[in-house]
Amino acid sequence: MQPVSVFQMPGLSVHMTRTEDGKIELSAGGVLKFAARPFLSVANKHLKAEKPALVTDDAVYPSAWLPPIPSPVFNRLVKDEIGIGFGKYVPETVSIEVTRKFNANAEKYAEKNHTKSVDAVVDFDNPYNSIDPPADLIYKAIDQALDMGAVVITFTEGDPLLCENIVDYVRYVDKSKAVVMAYTWGLDFDLEKAKQLKDAGLQTLLVSIYSTDPDVHDRKRGISGAYDKAVAAIRYGLEAGLLVTMATHLDGVKVGVMEDLWRLACDLGVHEFSIWESVPTLEGEVRMNDAERKVINDFYKRVNAADDGTPRIFSNTIFEGEMFGAMAGRRWLHVTTEGEMQPDPYIPFSYGNLNEVSEAPMKTAWKRMRKEPALREKRDTHVLYDPSYLQKVRDANGWDFRTPKK
C-alpha cells in the first residue's frame, strides 16, 4: 500500500502505510519530524504488535478508545501530542457527567455538601427518572473541551444514556474535532436508541459487566435484571453499527476472573474488551500489586498478538503505564454534574467550576491542575497509589473546593 497522508503542518508531515499483514505503520517527514518521534514510536510499537479493534475500507480503528486513522480527529491527536512533546499538555480526553441517576460522584457530592440530599435530585420511585444538569452546562463543557484540543468526549459515570438529552449532546460534538463515546448500564436502552446514537455520530458504546454470573453483576449494580440489560445493550449497539467495548474493573482479587470475562466478550462479539484497574481511595480497599499487573499485561499481549477474529483488549494498566503514564490532570479532565472540574472521576478535588464568571473556566481549571506537582510527573500507576497523595485526599475530607489543601 502506498503511504497515505494523515497529518500535515508546516515543517511536518505524517504518513500511514498498511503492511501486507494488515498492520499499519506511521512515519514522519520534514524538519520538525523529531517533535512527532516520541508519539509515533509508542504508537508504532503497539500498532505493529497488536490487532486493531476494527478495520474498514476507509480507516483503521486501533482501539475503541481512539480516533480512526486516518481522520481529522487523528490529525488533532498528532498535533496535541506534538505540543505535549514540548511540555504543553492538553486534556485530550474530557469525560462529562450528564445525569445524576446512578451516579456515584453525584451521591458523594450530595453527602459532602450537606445542602441537598440524593433524594432531592433523584426520584427513587421511578428509577429511570432523573433531574439532569442544565443543557447549557453540558454544551459549555463540550465547547470548552474542543477549544482546548480534546479529541475524545466521553459521556460517563453511572448510566448517562438515562439522560433525556443524550442524543442531542452526542450530535452537538463537532466530529471533525473529537470522537464521542458513551457508557451505559443498559437500563433503558433499545435498538431504536442505539440507532439514534449512531445517527448522531456516537463512535463507541461502552457497556460495563462485572461478572459472568448474572446474580453477582446484579448485586454489584443493586438492580435485578441488570446483567440481562447490559448484554442486551451490547447486542443493540452491535446491530446499530456502533463500535462496542465490554468494560470491567479489576482489583487484585478479580484478576482471576479476567479470562472468563474475556470469553464472554468473545461470545458477545464485541470489538474490544476493556480492562480498567480499580483505583483504591480508602484504607482497606484491595490494591493491585505488580505481579497481578503482570498477569493482565501478559494476557493483553497474548490476546492482541493473535489475529484470530477475537476481540482485542484495551487495558489502562498498559495505556496509562508503559505507553503514556497516568492520564489524570495530564491528558484527562473530568466534569461532574455540578460543573466541578477534576483531574479524573476518582480524585475528589475540584479545580474550578464551569459556572464561574470567567471567559474560559475550563482553561483556568486546567492551569490549576497543571501546577499540582503530583499530577505533573509521569506515573506508571494512578496518583492515588501514592501514599502521600492518598493521605492528602483523606485529610481534605471534602468534595467541593477550588484547590486541594496543602
C-alpha positions in Angstrom: 0.0 0.0 0.0 1.3 3.5 -0.9 1.7 5.9 2.1 -1.4 7.9 2.9 -1.0 11.4 4.4 -2.7 11.6 7.8 -1.2 14.9 9.1 0.2 18.0 7.6 1.6 21.2 9.1 4.5 23.5 8.1 7.7 21.5 8.7 6.0 18.2 9.5 4.1 15.5 7.6 2.9 12.2 9.0 2.1 9.3 6.7 0.4 5.9 7.2 1.4 2.7 5.4 -0.6 -0.5 5.6 1.6 -3.6 5.5 0.8 -6.9 3.8 -0.4 -8.5 7.1 -3.0 -5.7 7.6 -1.0 -3.8 10.2 -0.3 -0.1 9.9 2.9 2.0 10.4 3.2 5.7 10.8 6.2 7.7 9.6 7.1 11.4 9.8 9.0 13.7 7.5 10.1 17.4 7.5 12.4 19.5 9.6 10.1 19.0 12.7 9.8 15.2 12.5 11.7 15.0 15.8 8.8 16.6 17.5 6.5 13.7 16.5 9.0 11.0 17.1 8.1 10.1 20.8 4.4 9.7 20.0 5.0 7.8 16.8 7.5 5.5 18.5 4.9 4.5 21.1 2.1 4.2 18.6 4.1 2.1 16.1 5.2 -0.3 18.8 1.7 -1.1 19.6 0.3 -0.9 16.1 2.8 -3.5 15.0 2.3 -5.9 17.9 -1.5 -5.6 18.3 -4.6 -6.3 16.2 -6.9 -3.3 15.8 -10.5 -3.1 17.1 -11.8 -2.6 13.6 -10.6 -2.2 10.0 -12.8 -0.7 7.3 -12.1 0.2 3.7 -11.6 3.8 4.8 -9.8 3.6 8.2 -8.2 1.6 10.9 -9.6 1.9 14.5 -6.6 0.9 16.7 -8.9 0.9 19.7 -12.5 1.8 20.5 -11.0 4.5 22.8 -9.1 6.2 20.0 -9.9 8.1 16.8 -9.6 6.2 13.5 -6.6 6.5 11.2 -6.8 8.5 9.0 -9.3 11.1 10.2 -9.4 14.8 11.0 -9.6 13.8 14.7 -6.4 11.8 14.4 -4.8 14.9 12.9 -5.7 16.8 16.1 -4.4 14.0 18.2 -1.0 14.2 16.5 -1.0 17.9 16.9 -1.8 17.5 20.6 1.0 15.0 21.1 3.5 17.3 19.4 2.5 20.0 21.8 2.9 17.6 24.7 6.3 16.8 23.4 7.2 20.4 24.1 5.6 20.3 27.5 2.2 21.8 26.5 -0.3 19.3 27.9 -3.9 19.5 27.0 -6.9 17.4 28.1 -7.1 15.1 25.1 -9.9 13.2 26.9 -12.7 15.1 28.6 -15.4 13.0 30.4 -18.7 14.6 31.2 -21.4 13.5 33.6 -24.8 14.2 32.2 -27.2 12.7 34.7 -27.4 12.3 38.5 -29.2 9.0 38.4 -26.9 6.0 39.3 -24.0 8.4 39.5 -21.6 7.7 42.3 -20.0 11.2 42.1 -23.3 13.0 42.4 -24.1 10.9 45.5 -20.8 11.7 47.1 -21.2 15.4 46.3 -24.7 15.4 47.9 -23.4 13.7 51.0 -20.5 16.0 51.5 -22.3 19.2 50.6 -25.0 18.7 53.3 -27.2 21.3 51.5 -29.0 18.8 49.4 -29.7 15.0 49.5 -29.5 12.5 46.8 -33.3 12.1 47.3 -33.6 15.8 46.3 -32.2 15.1 42.8 -33.4 11.6 42.1 -36.9 10.2 42.0 -36.4 6.8 43.5 -40.0 5.8 42.9 -39.1 5.8 39.2 -35.6 4.6 38.7 -35.4 5.9 35.1 -36.4 9.4 36.0 -33.6 11.9 37.0 -33.1 15.6 37.2 -30.2 16.3 34.8 -27.8 19.2 34.8 -28.9 22.2 32.7 -28.2 21.6 29.0 -26.3 24.9 28.7 -23.7 23.5 31.2 -23.1 20.4 29.0 -22.9 22.4 25.8 -20.4 24.8 27.6 -18.3 21.8 28.7 -18.2 20.4 25.2 -17.3 23.8 23.6 -14.5 24.5 26.0 -13.1 21.0 25.8 -12.9 21.2 22.0 -11.4 24.7 22.2 -8.6 23.2 24.4 -7.8 20.4 22.0 -9.9 17.5 23.2 -10.1 14.6 20.8 -12.3 12.2 22.9 -15.5 13.3 24.5 -16.9 10.7 26.8 -20.3 10.8 28.5 -19.7 8.8 31.6 -20.4 7.9 35.2 -23.5 5.8 36.1 -25.7 5.4 33.1 -25.6 8.6 31.0 -28.0 7.1 28.5 -30.7 7.7 31.0 -30.3 11.5 30.3 -33.1 12.6 28.1 -30.8 14.9 26.1 -28.1 12.4 25.4 -28.7 12.1 21.7 -28.6 15.9 21.3 -25.3 16.1 23.3 -23.8 13.4 21.0 -24.9 15.3 17.9 -23.6 18.6 19.2 -20.0 17.4 19.3 -18.1 18.5 16.2 -17.0 15.1 14.8 -14.1 16.7 12.9 -12.6 17.6 16.3 -13.4 14.7 18.6 -14.9 11.2 18.6 -17.7 10.5 21.0 -18.1 7.7 23.5 -20.8 6.9 26.0 -21.2 4.4 28.8 -24.4 2.6 29.6 -25.6 0.1 32.1 -28.3 -0.7 29.6 -31.1 0.2 32.0 -33.3 2.0 29.5 -31.8 1.1 26.1 -33.1 -0.5 23.0 -32.3 -0.8 19.3 -34.1 2.4 18.4 -31.9 4.4 20.8 -28.8 2.7 19.6 -29.6 3.7 16.0 -30.4 7.3 17.1 -27.0 7.5 18.8 -25.3 6.1 15.7 -27.0 8.6 13.5 -26.0 11.4 15.9 -22.4 10.4 15.5 -21.6 8.2 18.5 -18.4 6.2 17.8 -18.2 3.9 20.8 -20.7 2.3 23.2 -19.1 1.1 26.4 -21.1 -1.4 28.5 -19.8 -2.5 31.9 -20.1 -6.1 33.0 -18.6 -7.0 36.4 -19.1 -10.8 36.3 -20.1 -13.7 34.1 -22.6 -14.6 36.9 -25.8 -12.6 36.4 -26.5 -12.7 40.1 -23.1 -11.2 41.0 -23.4 -8.5 38.4 -27.0 -7.7 39.6 -25.8 -7.4 43.2 -23.0 -5.1 42.2 -25.5 -2.9 40.4 -28.1 -3.3 43.1 -30.7 -3.8 40.3 -32.5 -7.0 39.5 -32.0 -7.9 35.8 -29.1 -5.5 35.3 -26.9 -8.3 33.7 -29.6 -9.1 31.1 -30.0 -5.4 30.3 -26.2 -5.0 29.8 -26.0 -8.0 27.5 -29.0 -6.7 25.5 -27.3 -3.2 25.2 -24.2 -4.8 23.7 -26.3 -6.6 21.1 -28.3 -3.5 20.3 -25.1 -1.5 19.9 -23.6 -4.0 17.5 -26.7 -4.3 15.5 -26.8 -0.5 15.1 -23.2 -0.5 13.8 -21.5 1.1 16.8 -18.1 0.2 18.0 -18.8 -1.7 21.2 -16.5 -2.4 24.1 -17.4 -4.5 27.1 -15.7 -2.9 30.1 -14.9 -4.2 33.5 -13.0 -3.1 36.6 -10.4 -5.4 38.1 -8.8 -5.3 41.5 -6.3 -7.8 42.9 -9.0 -10.3 43.7 -10.8 -10.1 40.4 -7.8 -10.7 38.2 -8.5 -14.4 38.4 -11.9 -13.9 36.5 -10.4 -11.8 33.7 -10.2 -14.6 31.2 -13.8 -15.7 31.9 -14.9 -12.2 31.2 -12.9 -12.0 28.0 -14.5 -15.2 26.8 -17.9 -13.7 27.5 -16.8 -10.7 25.4 -15.8 -13.1 22.6 -19.2 -14.9 22.8 -21.0 -11.5 22.5 -18.9 -10.4 19.5 -17.8 -7.0 20.8 -14.9 -5.2 19.2 -12.9 -4.8 22.4 -12.7 -5.9 25.9 -11.7 -3.1 28.2 -9.9 -3.8 31.5 -9.8 -0.9 34.0 -7.6 -1.2 37.1 -9.7 -0.3 40.1 -8.4 2.8 41.9 -8.1 2.5 45.7 -9.2 5.5 47.6 -9.7 4.2 51.2 -7.8 2.2 53.7 -8.7 -1.5 53.4 -9.5 -1.5 49.7 -7.9 -4.2 47.7 -4.9 -2.9 45.8 -3.3 -4.4 42.8 0.3 -5.5 43.0 3.0 -5.7 40.3 2.5 -9.5 40.0 -1.2 -9.1 39.3 -0.5 -6.3 36.8 1.9 -8.7 35.0 -0.9 -11.2 34.7 -3.0 -8.5 33.0 -0.1 -7.3 30.8 0.8 -10.9 29.7 -2.8 -11.7 28.8 -3.2 -8.4 27.0 -0.1 -9.0 24.8 -1.1 -12.6 24.1 -4.6 -11.8 23.0 -3.7 -8.8 21.0 -1.0 -10.6 19.1 -3.4 -13.2 17.9 -5.1 -12.2 14.7 -7.9 -14.8 15.1 -11.1 -12.7 15.0 -11.4 -12.4 18.7 -11.9 -9.0 20.4 -8.8 -7.0 21.2 -8.1 -5.9 24.7 -7.7 -2.4 26.0 -6.0 -2.1 29.4 -5.4 1.1 31.2 -2.7 -0.7 33.1 -0.8 -0.7 29.7 -2.2 2.6 28.3 -1.5 4.6 31.4 1.5 2.6 32.3 4.2 1.8 29.8 2.5 3.9 27.0 1.6 7.4 28.2 1.6 7.3 32.0 -1.4 8.1 34.3 -3.8 10.4 32.4 -5.4 12.3 35.3 -4.5 16.0 35.1 -2.1 15.3 32.2 -4.3 14.2 29.4 -7.7 13.8 31.1 -10.2 16.3 32.7 -13.5 15.3 34.2 -16.6 17.4 34.6 -19.2 16.5 37.3 -23.0 17.0 37.2 -22.4 20.2 39.2 -19.9 21.6 36.8 -16.9 20.8 39.0 -13.7 20.0 37.1 -11.5 17.3 38.4 -8.4 15.5 37.0 -10.5 12.4 36.7 -13.6 10.8 38.3 -11.6 9.3 41.1 -9.7 12.3 42.6 -12.2 14.3 44.7 -10.5 17.7 44.2 -12.3 20.4 42.2 -10.0 22.8 40.5 -12.8 25.1 39.2 -16.5 25.2 38.2 -17.9 25.8 34.7 -20.4 28.2 36.3 -17.7 30.5 37.4 -17.8 34.0 35.9 -14.8 33.6 33.6 -14.3 33.6 29.8 -12.8 30.1 29.9 -13.2 28.4 33.3 -12.1 25.0 31.9 -8.8 26.5 30.8 -8.3 28.1 34.2 -9.1 24.8 36.0 -6.6 23.0 33.7 -3.9 25.5 34.6 -4.5 24.9 38.3 -4.2 21.1 37.7 -1.0 21.5 35.8 0.5 23.4 38.8 -0.1 20.4 41.0 3.3 18.6 41.4 1.7 15.2 41.9 -0.1 15.5 38.5 2.8 16.9 36.6 5.1 13.9 36.8 4.7 10.8 34.6 3.5 7.9 36.7 3.1 4.2 35.9 0.1 3.9 38.3 -2.7 6.2 39.4 -1.7 9.1 41.8 -3.9 7.5 44.5 -1.4 4.7 44.7 1.0 7.4 46.2 0.6 7.1 50.0 1.3 10.8 50.5 -1.3 11.9 47.9 -3.9 9.4 49.3 -3.3 10.9 52.7 -3.9 14.3 51.2 -7.3 13.1 50.0 -8.2 11.8 53.4 -7.0 14.9 55.2 -9.1 17.1 52.9 -12.3 15.3 53.9 -14.3 17.3 51.5 -15.6 17.3 48.0 -16.3 20.9 46.9 -13.4 23.2 46.9 -11.4 25.1 44.3 -7.9 23.8 45.0 -6.5 20.9 47.1 -5.4 21.6 50.6 -1.6 21.7 51.2 
